[in-house]
Amino acid sequence: MCVHPQRIVRNDNTVSYKNLILQLPQSPHRHHYVKVRVRVQEYPDSTIAIFHGPGKLAHYTRKGEPISDKQIKTLQTRKAA
């Protein structure tokens, strides 16, 4: 289960969520996501992900620091053990 409110990407390619400013990374699909509606998902472990349609744009720690897909897999492996 997770919370998933929608947000509009700001002119500086950021999303505001719970007093955090989350910078979207560069994408091979678009130059920017300015004024695009995105979905924010907060997970039970307090990590945050941003999606545009079915595609995940970015994943962050509860403090708003970017997390790579490799780091996510490492965290999931540790929790499963």
Distance bins in CASP14 RR format, pairs under 12 A and 6 or more apart:
PFRMAT RR
TARGET T0000
AUTHOR 0000-0000-0000
RMODE 2
METHOD distances of the structure
MODEL  1
1 41 0 0 0 0 0 1 0 0 0 0 0
1 42 0 0 0 0 0 1 0 0 0 0 0
1 43 0 0 0 0 1 0 0 0 0 0 0
1 44 1 0 0 1 0 0 0 0 0 0 0
1 45 0 0 0 0 0 1 0 0 0 0 0
2 39 0 0 0 0 0 1 0 0 0 0 0
2 40 0 0 0 0 1 0 0 0 0 0 0
2 41 1 0 1 0 0 0 0 0 0 0 0
2 42 1 0 1 0 0 0 0 0 0 0 0
2 43 1 0 1 0 0 0 0 0 0 0 0
2 44 1 0 0 1 0 0 0 0 0 0 0
2 45 0 0 0 0 1 0 0 0 0 0 0
2 46 0 0 0 0 0 1 0 0 0 0 0
2 47 0 0 0 0 1 0 0 0 0 0 0
2 48 0 0 0 0 1 0 0 0 0 0 0
2 49 0 0 0 0 1 0 0 0 0 0 0
2 51 0 0 0 0 0 1 0 0 0 0 0
3 17 0 0 0 0 1 0 0 0 0 0 0
3 18 0 0 0 0 1 0 0 0 0 0 0
3 39 0 0 0 0 0 1 0 0 0 0 0
3 40 1 0 0 1 0 0 0 0 0 0 0
3 41 1 0 0 1 0 0 0 0 0 0 0
3 42 1 0 1 0 0 0 0 0 0 0 0
3 43 0 0 0 0 1 0 0 0 0 0 0
3 44 0 0 0 0 1 0 0 0 0 0 0
3 46 0 0 0 0 0 1 0 0 0 0 0
3 47 0 0 0 0 0 1 0 0 0 0 0
3 48 0 0 0 0 1 0 0 0 0 0 0
3 49 0 0 0 0 0 1 0 0 0 0 0
4 17 0 0 0 0 0 1 0 0 0 0 0
4 38 0 0 0 0 0 1 0 0 0 0 0
4 39 1 0 1 0 0 0 0 0 0 0 0
4 40 1 0 0 1 0 0 0 0 0 0 0
4 41 1 0 1 0 0 0 0 0 0 0 0
4 42 1 0 0 1 0 0 0 0 0 0 0
4 43 0 0 0 0 1 0 0 0 0 0 0
4 48 0 0 0 0 0 1 0 0 0 0 0
4 49 0 0 0 0 1 0 0 0 0 0 0
4 50 0 0 0 0 0 1 0 0 0 0 0
4 51 0 0 0 0 1 0 0 0 0 0 0
4 53 0 0 0 0 0 1 0 0 0 0 0
5 15 0 0 0 0 0 1 0 0 0 0 0
5 16 0 0 0 0 0 1 0 0 0 0 0
5 17 1 0 0 1 0 0 0 0 0 0 0
5 18 0 0 0 0 1 0 0 0 0 0 0
5 37 0 0 0 0 0 1 0 0 0 0 0
5 38 0 0 0 0 1 0 0 0 0 0 0
5 39 1 0 0 1 0 0 0 0 0 0 0
5 40 1 0 1 0 0 0 0 0 0 0 0
5 41 0 0 0 0 1 0 0 0 0 0 0
5 42 0 0 0 0 1 0 0 0 0 0 0
5 48 0 0 0 0 0 1 0 0 0 0 0
5 50 0 0 0 0 0 1 0 0 0 0 0
5 51 0 0 0 0 0 1 0 0 0 0 0
6 15 0 0 0 0 0 1 0 0 0 0 0
6 17 0 0 0 0 0 1 0 0 0 0 0
6 36 0 0 0 0 0 1 0 0 0 0 0
6 37 1 0 1 0 0 0 0 0 0 0 0
6 38 1 0 0 1 0 0 0 0 0 0 0
6 39 1 0 1 0 0 0 0 0 0 0 0
6 40 1 0 0 1 0 0 0 0 0 0 0
6 41 0 0 0 0 0 1 0 0 0 0 0
6 50 0 0 0 0 0 1 0 0 0 0 0
6 51 0 0 0 0 1 0 0 0 0 0 0
6 52 0 0 0 0 0 1 0 0 0 0 0
6 53 0 0 0 0 0 1 0 0 0 0 0
7 14 0 0 0 0 1 0 0 0 0 0 0
7 15 1 0 1 0 0 0 0 0 0 0 0
7 16 1 0 0 1 0 0 0 0 0 0 0
7 17 1 0 0 1 0 0 0 0 0 0 0
7 18 0 0 0 0 0 1 0 0 0 0 0
7 20 0 0 0 0 0 1 0 0 0 0 0
7 21 0 0 0 0 0 1 0 0 0 0 0
7 22 0 0 0 0 1 0 0 0 0 0 0
7 24 0 0 0 0 0 1 0 0 0 0 0
7 33 0 0 0 0 0 1 0 0 0 0 0
7 35 0 0 0 0 0 1 0 0 0 0 0
7 36 0 0 0 0 1 0 0 0 0 0 0
7 37 1 0 0 1 0 0 0 0 0 0 0
7 38 1 0 1 0 0 0 0 0 0 0 0
7 39 1 0 0 1 0 0 0 0 0 0 0
7 40 1 0 1 0 0 0 0 0 0 0 0
7 41 0 0 0 0 0 1 0 0 0 0 0
7 42 0 0 0 0 0 1 0 0 0 0 0
7 48 0 0 0 0 0 1 0 0 0 0 0
7 50 0 0 0 0 1 0 0 0 0 0 0
7 51 0 0 0 0 0 1 0 0 0 0 0
7 52 0 0 0 0 0 1 0 0 0 0 0
7 57 0 0 0 0 0 1 0 0 0 0 0
8 14 0 0 0 0 0 1 0 0 0 0 0
8 15 0 0 0 0 1 0 0 0 0 0 0
8 16 0 0 0 0 1 0 0 0 0 0 0
8 17 0 0 0 0 0 1 0 0 0 0 0
8 33 0 0 0 0 1 0 0 0 0 0 0
8 34 0 0 0 0 1 0 0 0 0 0 0
8 35 1 0 0 1 0 0 0 0 0 0 0
8 36 1 0 0 1 0 0 0 0 0 0 0
8 37 1 0 1 0 0 0 0 0 0 0 0
8 38 1 0 0 1 0 0 0 0 0 0 0
8 39 0 0 0 0 0 1 0 0 0 0 0
8 40 0 0 0 0 0 1 0 0 0 0 0
8 50 0 0 0 0 0 1 0 0 0 0 0
8 52 0 0 0 0 0 1 0 0 0 0 0
9 15 1 0 1 0 0 0 0 0 0 0 0
9 16 0 0 0 0 1 0 0 0 0 0 0
9 17 0 0 0 0 0 1 0 0 0 0 0
9 21 0 0 0 0 0 1 0 0 0 0 0
9 22 0 0 0 0 1 0 0 0 0 0 0
9 23 0 0 0 0 0 1 0 0 0 0 0
9 24 1 0 0 1 0 0 0 0 0 0 0
9 27 0 0 0 0 0 1 0 0 0 0 0
9 30 0 0 0 0 0 1 0 0 0 0 0
9 32 1 0 0 1 0 0 0 0 0 0 0
9 33 1 0 1 0 0 0 0 0 0 0 0
9 34 1 0 1 0 0 0 0 0 0 0 0
9 35 1 0 0 1 0 0 0 0 0 0 0
9 36 1 0 1 0 0 0 0 0 0 0 0
9 37 0 0 0 0 1 0 0 0 0 0 0
9 38 1 0 1 0 0 0 0 0 0 0 0
9 39 0 0 0 0 0 1 0 0 0 0 0
9 40 0 0 0 0 0 1 0 0 0 0 0
9 50 0 0 0 0 1 0 0 0 0 0 0
9 51 0 0 0 0 0 1 0 0 0 0 0
9 52 0 0 0 0 1 0 0 0 0 0 0
9 57 0 0 0 0 1 0 0 0 0 0 0
9 58 0 0 0 0 0 1 0 0 0 0 0
10 16 1 0 0 1 0 0 0 0 0 0 0
10 17 0 0 0 0 0 1 0 0 0 0 0
10 21 0 0 0 0 1 0 0 0 0 0 0
10 22 0 0 0 0 0 1 0 0 0 0 0
10 23 0 0 0 0 1 0 0 0 0 0 0
10 24 0 0 0 0 1 0 0 0 0 0 0
10 32 0 0 0 0 0 1 0 0 0 0 0
10 33 0 0 0 0 1 0 0 0 0 0 0
10 34 1 0 0 1 0 0 0 0 0 0 0
10 35 0 0 0 0 1 0 0 0 0 0 0
10 36 0 0 0 0 0 1 0 0 0 0 0
10 38 0 0 0 0 0 1 0 0 0 0 0
11 32 0 0 0 0 1 0 0 0 0 0 0
11 33 0 0 0 0 0 1 0 0 0 0 0
11 34 1 0 1 0 0 0 0 0 0 0 0
11 35 1 0 0 1 0 0 0 0 0 0 0
11 36 0 0 0 0 0 1 0 0 0 0 0
12 21 0 0 0 0 1 0 0 0 0 0 0
12 22 0 0 0 0 0 1 0 0 0 0 0
12 23 0 0 0 0 1 0 0 0 0 0 0
12 24 0 0 0 0 1 0 0 0 0 0 0
12 32 0 0 0 0 1 0 0 0 0 0 0
12 33 0 0 0 0 0 1 0 0 0 0 0
12 34 0 0 0 0 1 0 0 0 0 0 0
12 35 0 0 0 0 0 1 0 0 0 0 0
13 21 0 0 0 0 0 1 0 0 0 0 0
13 22 0 0 0 0 1 0 0 0 0 0 0
13 23 1 0 0 1 0 0 0 0 0 0 0
13 24 1 0 1 0 0 0 0 0 0 0 0
13 25 0 0 0 0 1 0 0 0 0 0 0
13 26 0 0 0 0 1 0 0 0 0 0 0
13 27 0 0 0 0 1 0 0 0 0 0 0
13 30 0 0 0 0 1 0 0 0 0 0 0
13 31 0 0 0 0 1 0 0 0 0 0 0
13 32 1 0 1 0 0 0 0 0 0 0 0
13 33 1 0 0 1 0 0 0 0 0 0 0
13 34 1 0 0 1 0 0 0 0 0 0 0
13 35 0 0 0 0 0 1 0 0 0 0 0
13 36 0 0 0 0 1 0 0 0 0 0 0
13 38 0 0 0 0 0 1 0 0 0 0 0
13 50 0 0 0 0 0 1 0 0 0 0 0
13 57 0 0 0 0 0 1 0 0 0 0 0
13 58 0 0 0 0 0 1 0 0 0 0 0
14 20 0 0 0 0 1 0 0 0 0 0 0
14 21 1 0 1 0 0 0 0 0 0 0 0
14 22 1 0 0 1 0 0 0 0 0 0 0
14 23 1 0 1 0 0 0 0 0 0 0 0
14 24 1 0 0 1 0 0 0 0 0 0 0
14 25 0 0 0 0 0 1 0 0 0 0 0
14 32 0 0 0 0 0 1 0 0 0 0 0
14 33 0 0 0 0 1 0 0 0 0 0 0
14 34 0 0 0 0 1 0 0 0 0 0 0
14 38 0 0 0 0 0 1 0 0 0 0 0
14 50 0 0 0 0 0 1 0 0 0 0 0
14 57 0 0 0 0 0 1 0 0 0 0 0
14 58 0 0 0 0 0 1 0 0 0 0 0
14 60 0 0 0 0 0 1 0 0 0 0 0
14 64 0 0 0 0 0 1 0 0 0 0 0
15 21 1 0 0 1 0 0 0 0 0 0 0
15 22 1 0 1 0 0 0 0 0 0 0 0
15 23 0 0 0 0 1 0 0 0 0 0 0
15 24 1 0 0 1 0 0 0 0 0 0 0
15 25 0 0 0 0 0 1 0 0 0 0 0
15 33 0 0 0 0 1 0 0 0 0 0 0
15 34 0 0 0 0 0 1 0 0 0 0 0
15 35 0 0 0 0 0 1 0 0 0 0 0
15 36 0 0 0 0 1 0 0 0 0 0 0
15 37 0 0 0 0 0 1 0 0 0 0 0
15 38 1 0 0 1 0 0 0 0 0 0 0
15 39 0 0 0 0 0 1 0 0 0 0 0
15 40 1 0 0 1 0 0 0 0 0 0 0
15 41 0 0 0 0 0 1 0 0 0 0 0
15 48 0 0 0 0 1 0 0 0 0 0 0
15 49 0 0 0 0 0 1 0 0 0 0 0
15 50 1 0 1 0 0 0 0 0 0 0 0
15 51 0 0 0 0 0 1 0 0 0 0 0
15 52 0 0 0 0 0 1 0 0 0 0 0
15 57 0 0 0 0 1 0 0 0 0 0 0
15 58 0 0 0 0 1 0 0 0 0 0 0
15 60 0 0 0 0 1 0 0 0 0 0 0
15 64 0 0 0 0 0 1 0 0 0 0 0
16 22 1 0 0 1 0 0 0 0 0 0 0
16 23 0 0 0 0 0 1 0 0 0 0 0
16 24 0 0 0 0 0 1 0 0 0 0 0
16 38 0 0 0 0 0 1 0 0 0 0 0
16 40 0 0 0 0 1 0 0 0 0 0 0
16 48 0 0 0 0 0 1 0 0 0 0 0
16 50 0 0 0 0 0 1 0 0 0 0 0
16 64 0 0 0 0 0 1 0 0 0 0 0
17 23 0 0 0 0 0 1 0 0 0 0 0
17 24 0 0 0 0 0 1 0 0 0 0 0
17 38 0 0 0 0 0 1 0 0 0 0 0
17 39 0 0 0 0 0 1 0 0 0 0 0
17 40 1 0 1 0 0 0 0 0 0 0 0
17 41 0 0 0 0 0 1 0 0 0 0 0
17 42 1 0 0 1 0 0 0 0 0 0 0
17 46 0 0 0 0 0 1 0 0 0 0 0
17 47 0 0 0 0 0 1 0 0 0 0 0
17 48 1 0 0 1 0 0 0 0 0 0 0
17 49 0 0 0 0 0 1 0 0 0 0 0
17 50 0 0 0 0 1 0 0 0 0 0 0
17 58 0 0 0 0 0 1 0 0 0 0 0
17 60 0 0 0 0 1 0 0 0 0 0 0
17 62 0 0 0 0 0 1 0 0 0 0 0
17 64 0 0 0 0 1 0 0 0 0 0 0
18 40 0 0 0 0 1 0 0 0 0 0 0
18 42 1 0 0 1 0 0 0 0 0 0 0
18 46 0 0 0 0 0 1 0 0 0 0 0
18 48 0 0 0 0 1 0 0 0 0 0 0
18 60 0 0 0 0 0 1 0 0 0 0 0
18 62 0 0 0 0 1 0 0 0 0 0 0
18 63 0 0 0 0 0 1 0 0 0 0 0
18 64 0 0 0 0 1 0 0 0 0 0 0
19 62 0 0 0 0 0 1 0 0 0 0 0
19 63 0 0 0 0 0 1 0 0 0 0 0
19 64 0 0 0 0 0 1 0 0 0 0 0
20 40 0 0 0 0 1 0 0 0 0 0 0
20 42 0 0 0 0 0 1 0 0 0 0 0
20 46 0 0 0 0 0 1 0 0 0 0 0
20 47 0 0 0 0 0 1 0 0 0 0 0
20 48 1 0 0 1 0 0 0 0 0 0 0
20 50 0 0 0 0 0 1 0 0 0 0 0
20 60 1 0 0 1 0 0 0 0 0 0 0
20 61 0 0 0 0 1 0 0 0 0 0 0
20 62 0 0 0 0 1 0 0 0 0 0 0
20 63 1 0 0 1 0 0 0 0 0 0 0
20 64 1 0 1 0 0 0 0 0 0 0 0
20 65 0 0 0 0 1 0 0 0 0 0 0
20 66 0 0 0 0 0 1 0 0 0 0 0
21 48 0 0 0 0 0 1 0 0 0 0 0
21 60 0 0 0 0 0 1 0 0 0 0 0
21 63 0 0 0 0 0 1 0 0 0 0 0
21 64 0 0 0 0 1 0 0 0 0 0 0
21 65 0 0 0 0 0 1 0 0 0 0 0
22 33 0 0 0 0 0 1 0 0 0 0 0
22 38 0 0 0 0 1 0 0 0 0 0 0
22 40 0 0 0 0 1 0 0 0 0 0 0
22 41 0 0 0 0 0 1 0 0 0 0 0
22 42 0 0 0 0 0 1 0 0 0 0 0
22 47 0 0 0 0 0 1 0 0 0 0 0
22 48 1 0 0 1 0 0 0 0 0 0 0
22 49 0 0 0 0 1 0 0 0 0 0 0
22 50 1 0 0 1 0 0 0 0 0 0 0
22 57 0 0 0 0 1 0 0 0 0 0 0
22 58 1 0 0 1 0 0 0 0 0 0 0
22 59 0 0 0 0 1 0 0 0 0 0 0
22 60 1 0 1 0 0 0 0 0 0 0 0
22 61 0 0 0 0 0 1 0 0 0 0 0
22 62 0 0 0 0 0 1 0 0 0 0 0
22 63 0 0 0 0 0 1 0 0 0 0 0
22 64 1 0 1 0 0 0 0 0 0 0 0
22 65 0 0 0 0 1 0 0 0 0 0 0
22 66 0 0 0 0 1 0 0 0 0 0 0
22 67 0 0 0 0 0 1 0 0 0 0 0
23 32 0 0 0 0 0 1 0 0 0 0 0
23 33 0 0 0 0 0 1 0 0 0 0 0
23 50 0 0 0 0 0 1 0 0 0 0 0
23 57 0 0 0 0 0 1 0 0 0 0 0
23 58 0 0 0 0 1 0 0 0 0 0 0
23 60 0 0 0 0 1 0 0 0 0 0 0
23 64 0 0 0 0 1 0 0 0 0 0 0
23 65 0 0 0 0 0 1 0 0 0 0 0
23 66 1 0 0 1 0 0 0 0 0 0 0
24 30 0 0 0 0 1 0 0 0 0 0 0
24 31 0 0 0 0 0 1 0 0 0 0 0
24 32 1 0 0 1 0 0 0 0 0 0 0
24 33 1 0 1 0 0 0 0 0 0 0 0
24 34 0 0 0 0 1 0 0 0 0 0 0
24 36 0 0 0 0 1 0 0 0 0 0 0
24 38 0 0 0 0 1 0 0 0 0 0 0
24 40 0 0 0 0 0 1 0 0 0 0 0
24 49 0 0 0 0 0 1 0 0 0 0 0
24 50 1 0 0 1 0 0 0 0 0 0 0
24 51 0 0 0 0 0 1 0 0 0 0 0
24 52 0 0 0 0 1 0 0 0 0 0 0
24 56 0 0 0 0 0 1 0 0 0 0 0
24 57 1 0 1 0 0 0 0 0 0 0 0
24 58 1 0 1 0 0 0 0 0 0 0 0
24 59 0 0 0 0 0 1 0 0 0 0 0
24 60 0 0 0 0 0 1 0 0 0 0 0
24 66 0 0 0 0 1 0 0 0 0 0 0
25 32 0 0 0 0 0 1 0 0 0 0 0
25 33 0 0 0 0 0 1 0 0 0 0 0
25 50 0 0 0 0 1 0 0 0 0 0 0
25 56 0 0 0 0 0 1 0 0 0 0 0
25 57 1 0 0 1 0 0 0 0 0 0 0
25 58 1 0 1 0 0 0 0 0 0 0 0
25 59 0 0 0 0 0 1 0 0 0 0 0
25 60 0 0 0 0 0 1 0 0 0 0 0
25 66 1 0 0 1 0 0 0 0 0 0 0
25 67 0 0 0 0 0 1 0 0 0 0 0
25 68 0 0 0 0 1 0 0 0 0 0 0
25 69 0 0 0 0 0 1 0 0 0 0 0
26 32 0 0 0 0 1 0 0 0 0 0 0
26 33 0 0 0 0 0 1 0 0 0 0 0
26 57 0 0 0 0 0 1 0 0 0 0 0
26 58 0 0 0 0 0 1 0 0 0 0 0
26 66 0 0 0 0 0 1 0 0 0 0 0
27 33 1 0 0 1 0 0 0 0 0 0 0
27 36 0 0 0 0 0 1 0 0 0 0 0
27 38 0 0 0 0 0 1 0 0 0 0 0
27 50 0 0 0 0 0 1 0 0 0 0 0
27 52 0 0 0 0 1 0 0 0 0 0 0
27 55 0 0 0 0 0 1 0 0 0 0 0
27 56 0 0 0 0 0 1 0 0 0 0 0
27 57 1 0 0 1 0 0 0 0 0 0 0
27 58 0 0 0 0 1 0 0 0 0 0 0
28 57 0 0 0 0 0 1 0 0 0 0 0
29 36 0 0 0 0 0 1 0 0 0 0 0
29 52 0 0 0 0 1 0 0 0 0 0 0
29 53 0 0 0 0 0 1 0 0 0 0 0
29 55 0 0 0 0 1 0 0 0 0 0 0
29 56 0 0 0 0 0 1 0 0 0 0 0
29 57 0 0 0 0 1 0 0 0 0 0 0
30 36 0 0 0 0 1 0 0 0 0 0 0
30 38 0 0 0 0 0 1 0 0 0 0 0
30 52 0 0 0 0 1 0 0 0 0 0 0
30 55 0 0 0 0 0 1 0 0 0 0 0
30 57 0 0 0 0 1 0 0 0 0 0 0
32 52 0 0 0 0 0 1 0 0 0 0 0
32 57 0 0 0 0 0 1 0 0 0 0 0
33 39 0 0 0 0 0 1 0 0 0 0 0
33 50 0 0 0 0 1 0 0 0 0 0 0
33 51 0 0 0 0 0 1 0 0 0 0 0
33 52 1 0 0 1 0 0 0 0 0 0 0
33 53 0 0 0 0 0 1 0 0 0 0 0
33 55 0 0 0 0 0 1 0 0 0 0 0
33 57 1 0 0 1 0 0 0 0 0 0 0
33 58 0 0 0 0 0 1 0 0 0 0 0
36 50 0 0 0 0 0 1 0 0 0 0 0
36 51 0 0 0 0 0 1 0 0 0 0 0
36 52 1 0 0 1 0 0 0 0 0 0 0
36 53 0 0 0 0 1 0 0 0 0 0 0
36 57 0 0 0 0 1 0 0 0 0 0 0
37 50 0 0 0 0 0 1 0 0 0 0 0
37 51 0 0 0 0 0 1 0 0 0 0 0
37 52 0 0 0 0 1 0 0 0 0 0 0
37 53 0 0 0 0 1 0 0 0 0 0 0
38 48 0 0 0 0 0 1 0 0 0 0 0
38 49 0 0 0 0 0 1 0 0 0 0 0
38 50 1 0 1 0 0 0 0 0 0 0 0
38 51 1 0 0 1 0 0 0 0 0 0 0
38 52 1 0 1 0 0 0 0 0 0 0 0
38 53 0 0 0 0 1 0 0 0 0 0 0
38 55 0 0 0 0 1 0 0 0 0 0 0
38 56 0 0 0 0 0 1 0 0 0 0 0
38 57 1 0 0 1 0 0 0 0 0 0 0
38 58 0 0 0 0 1 0 0 0 0 0 0
39 48 0 0 0 0 0 1 0 0 0 0 0
39 49 0 0 0 0 1 0 0 0 0 0 0
39 50 1 0 0 1 0 0 0 0 0 0 0
39 51 1 0 1 0 0 0 0 0 0 0 0
39 52 1 0 0 1 0 0 0 0 0 0 0
39 53 1 0 0 1 0 0 0 0 0 0 0
39 54 0 0 0 0 0 1 0 0 0 0 0
39 55 0 0 0 0 1 0 0 0 0 0 0
39 56 0 0 0 0 1 0 0 0 0 0 0
39 57 0 0 0 0 1 0 0 0 0 0 0
39 58 0 0 0 0 0 1 0 0 0 0 0
40 47 0 0 0 0 0 1 0 0 0 0 0
40 48 1 0 0 1 0 0 0 0 0 0 0
40 49 1 0 0 1 0 0 0 0 0 0 0
40 50 1 0 1 0 0 0 0 0 0 0 0
40 51 1 0 0 1 0 0 0 0 0 0 0
40 52 0 0 0 0 0 1 0 0 0 0 0
40 56 0 0 0 0 0 1 0 0 0 0 0
40 57 0 0 0 0 0 1 0 0 0 0 0
40 58 0 0 0 0 0 1 0 0 0 0 0
40 59 0 0 0 0 0 1 0 0 0 0 0
40 60 0 0 0 0 1 0 0 0 0 0 0
40 64 0 0 0 0 0 1 0 0 0 0 0
41 47 0 0 0 0 1 0 0 0 0 0 0
41 48 1 0 0 1 0 0 0 0 0 0 0
41 49 1 0 1 0 0 0 0 0 0 0 0
41 50 1 0 0 1 0 0 0 0 0 0 0
41 51 1 0 0 1 0 0 0 0 0 0 0
41 52 0 0 0 0 0 1 0 0 0 0 0
41 53 0 0 0 0 0 1 0 0 0 0 0
41 55 0 0 0 0 0 1 0 0 0 0 0
41 56 0 0 0 0 1 0 0 0 0 0 0
41 57 0 0 0 0 0 1 0 0 0 0 0
41 58 0 0 0 0 0 1 0 0 0 0 0
41 59 0 0 0 0 1 0 0 0 0 0 0
41 60 0 0 0 0 0 1 0 0 0 0 0
42 48 1 0 1 0 0 0 0 0 0 0 0
42 49 0 0 0 0 1 0 0 0 0 0 0
42 50 0 0 0 0 0 1 0 0 0 0 0
42 59 0 0 0 0 0 1 0 0 0 0 0
42 60 0 0 0 0 1 0 0 0 0 0 0
42 61 0 0 0 0 0 1 0 0 0 0 0
42 62 0 0 0 0 1 0 0 0 0 0 0
42 64 0 0 0 0 0 1 0 0 0 0 0
43 49 1 0 0 1 0 0 0 0 0 0 0
43 56 0 0 0 0 0 1 0 0 0 0 0
43 59 0 0 0 0 1 0 0 0 0 0 0
43 60 0 0 0 0 0 1 0 0 0 0 0
43 61 0 0 0 0 0 1 0 0 0 0 0
43 62 0 0 0 0 1 0 0 0 0 0 0
43 67 0 0 0 0 0 1 0 0 0 0 0
43 72 0 0 0 0 0 1 0 0 0 0 0
43 75 0 0 0 0 0 1 0 0 0 0 0
43 76 0 0 0 0 0 1 0 0 0 0 0
43 79 0 0 0 0 0 1 0 0 0 0 0
44 62 0 0 0 0 0 1 0 0 0 0 0
44 79 0 0 0 0 0 1 0 0 0 0 0
45 59 0 0 0 0 0 1 0 0 0 0 0
45 60 0 0 0 0 0 1 0 0 0 0 0
45 61 0 0 0 0 1 0 0 0 0 0 0
45 62 0 0 0 0 1 0 0 0 0 0 0
45 67 0 0 0 0 0 1 0 0 0 0 0
45 72 0 0 0 0 0 1 0 0 0 0 0
45 75 1 0 0 1 0 0 0 0 0 0 0
45 76 0 0 0 0 1 0 0 0 0 0 0
45 78 0 0 0 0 0 1 0 0 0 0 0
45 79 1 0 0 1 0 0 0 0 0 0 0
46 59 0 0 0 0 0 1 0 0 0 0 0
46 60 0 0 0 0 1 0 0 0 0 0 0
46 61 1 0 0 1 0 0 0 0 0 0 0
46 62 1 1 0 0 0 0 0 0 0 0 0
46 63 0 0 0 0 1 0 0 0 0 0 0
46 64 0 0 0 0 0 1 0 0 0 0 0
46 65 0 0 0 0 0 1 0 0 0 0 0
46 67 0 0 0 0 0 1 0 0 0 0 0
46 75 0 0 0 0 0 1 0 0 0 0 0
47 56 0 0 0 0 0 1 0 0 0 0 0
47 58 0 0 0 0 0 1 0 0 0 0 0
47 59 1 0 0 1 0 0 0 0 0 0 0
47 60 1 0 0 1 0 0 0 0 0 0 0
47 61 1 0 0 1 0 0 0 0 0 0 0
47 62 1 0 0 1 0 0 0 0 0 0 0
47 63 0 0 0 0 0 1 0 0 0 0 0
47 64 0 0 0 0 1 0 0 0 0 0 0
47 65 0 0 0 0 0 1 0 0 0 0 0
47 66 0 0 0 0 0 1 0 0 0 0 0
47 67 1 0 0 1 0 0 0 0 0 0 0
47 71 0 0 0 0 0 1 0 0 0 0 0
47 72 1 0 0 1 0 0 0 0 0 0 0
47 75 0 0 0 0 1 0 0 0 0 0 0
47 76 0 0 0 0 0 1 0 0 0 0 0
47 79 0 0 0 0 0 1 0 0 0 0 0
48 56 0 0 0 0 0 1 0 0 0 0 0
48 57 0 0 0 0 0 1 0 0 0 0 0
48 58 0 0 0 0 1 0 0 0 0 0 0
48 59 1 0 0 1 0 0 0 0 0 0 0
48 60 1 0 1 0 0 0 0 0 0 0 0
48 61 1 0 0 1 0 0 0 0 0 0 0
48 62 1 0 0 1 0 0 0 0 0 0 0
48 63 0 0 0 0 1 0 0 0 0 0 0
48 64 1 0 0 1 0 0 0 0 0 0 0
48 65 0 0 0 0 0 1 0 0 0 0 0
48 66 0 0 0 0 0 1 0 0 0 0 0
48 67 0 0 0 0 1 0 0 0 0 0 0
48 72 0 0 0 0 0 1 0 0 0 0 0
49 55 0 0 0 0 1 0 0 0 0 0 0
49 56 1 0 1 0 0 0 0 0 0 0 0
49 57 0 0 0 0 1 0 0 0 0 0 0
49 58 1 0 0 1 0 0 0 0 0 0 0
49 59 1 0 1 0 0 0 0 0 0 0 0
49 60 1 0 0 1 0 0 0 0 0 0 0
49 61 0 0 0 0 0 1 0 0 0 0 0
49 64 0 0 0 0 0 1 0 0 0 0 0
49 66 0 0 0 0 0 1 0 0 0 0 0
49 67 0 0 0 0 1 0 0 0 0 0 0
49 69 0 0 0 0 0 1 0 0 0 0 0
49 72 0 0 0 0 1 0 0 0 0 0 0
50 56 1 0 0 1 0 0 0 0 0 0 0
50 57 1 0 1 0 0 0 0 0 0 0 0
50 58 1 0 1 0 0 0 0 0 0 0 0
50 59 1 0 0 1 0 0 0 0 0 0 0
50 60 1 0 0 1 0 0 0 0 0 0 0
50 64 0 0 0 0 0 1 0 0 0 0 0
50 66 0 0 0 0 0 1 0 0 0 0 0
50 67 0 0 0 0 0 1 0 0 0 0 0
51 57 1 0 0 1 0 0 0 0 0 0 0
51 58 0 0 0 0 1 0 0 0 0 0 0
51 59 0 0 0 0 0 1 0 0 0 0 0
52 58 0 0 0 0 0 1 0 0 0 0 0
56 67 0 0 0 0 0 1 0 0 0 0 0
56 68 0 0 0 0 0 1 0 0 0 0 0
56 69 0 0 0 0 1 0 0 0 0 0 0
56 72 0 0 0 0 1 0 0 0 0 0 0
57 66 0 0 0 0 0 1 0 0 0 0 0
58 64 0 0 0 0 1 0 0 0 0 0 0
58 65 0 0 0 0 0 1 0 0 0 0 0
58 66 1 0 0 1 0 0 0 0 0 0 0
58 67 0 0 0 0 1 0 0 0 0 0 0
58 68 0 0 0 0 1 0 0 0 0 0 0
58 69 0 0 0 0 0 1 0 0 0 0 0
58 72 0 0 0 0 0 1 0 0 0 0 0
59 65 0 0 0 0 0 1 0 0 0 0 0
59 66 1 0 0 1 0 0 0 0 0 0 0
59 67 1 0 1 0 0 0 0 0 0 0 0
59 68 1 0 0 1 0 0 0 0 0 0 0
59 69 1 0 0 1 0 0 0 0 0 0 0
59 70 0 0 0 0 0 1 0 0 0 0 0
59 71 0 0 0 0 1 0 0 0 0 0 0
59 72 1 0 1 0 0 0 0 0 0 0 0
59 73 0 0 0 0 0 1 0 0 0 0 0
59 75 0 0 0 0 0 1 0 0 0 0 0
59 76 0 0 0 0 0 1 0 0 0 0 0
60 66 1 0 1 0 0 0 0 0 0 0 0
60 67 1 0 0 1 0 0 0 0 0 0 0
60 68 0 0 0 0 0 1 0 0 0 0 0
60 71 0 0 0 0 0 1 0 0 0 0 0
60 72 0 0 0 0 0 1 0 0 0 0 0
61 67 1 0 1 0 0 0 0 0 0 0 0
61 68 0 0 0 0 0 1 0 0 0 0 0
61 71 0 0 0 0 1 0 0 0 0 0 0
61 72 0 0 0 0 0 1 0 0 0 0 0
61 75 0 0 0 0 1 0 0 0 0 0 0
65 71 0 0 0 0 0 1 0 0 0 0 0
66 72 0 0 0 0 0 1 0 0 0 0 0
67 73 0 0 0 0 0 1 0 0 0 0 0
67 74 0 0 0 0 1 0 0 0 0 0 0
67 75 1 0 0 1 0 0 0 0 0 0 0
67 76 0 0 0 0 0 1 0 0 0 0 0
68 74 0 0 0 0 1 0 0 0 0 0 0
68 75 0 0 0 0 0 1 0 0 0 0 0
69 75 0 0 0 0 0 1 0 0 0 0 0
69 76 0 0 0 0 0 1 0 0 0 0 0
70 76 0 0 0 0 0 1 0 0 0 0 0
70 77 0 0 0 0 0 1 0 0 0 0 0
71 77 0 0 0 0 0 1 0 0 0 0 0
71 78 0 0 0 0 0 1 0 0 0 0 0
72 78 0 0 0 0 0 1 0 0 0 0 0
72 79 0 0 0 0 0 1 0 0 0 0 0
73 79 0 0 0 0 0 1 0 0 0 0 0
73 80 0 0 0 0 0 1 0 0 0 0 0
74 80 0 0 0 0 0 1 0 0 0 0 0
74 81 0 0 0 0 0 1 0 0 0 0 0
75 81 0 0 0 0 0 1 0 0 0 0 0
END
